[in-house]
């Protein structure tokens, strides 16, 4: 972030700090996800993408029992 002191006309630069993200967002669902939803435009700009987040949480699969069968089948195939 750049701040300009109008009296001097010289930019004042902020300092970047390396942070442990676990200290900033202590809980993914309670702190990181709400922050991400509120700042999707910032993240999209940095990534060069037009992001549209539709919901805070989305299930990975509605058919978990099918996922387990699929994994079991894959394990059997790889064991051959």
Secondary structure as GFF3:
##gff-version 3
##sequence-region A 1 80
A	DSSP	beta_strand	2	4	.	.	.	ID=ss1
A	DSSP	beta_strand	11	13	.	.	.	ID=ss2
A	DSSP	alpha_helix	21	24	.	.	.	ID=ss3
A	DSSP	pi_helix	28	32	.	.	.	ID=ss4
A	DSSP	alpha_helix	33	38	.	.	.	ID=ss5
A	DSSP	alpha_helix	40	47	.	.	.	ID=ss6
A	DSSP	alpha_helix	64	79	.	.	.	ID=ss7
###
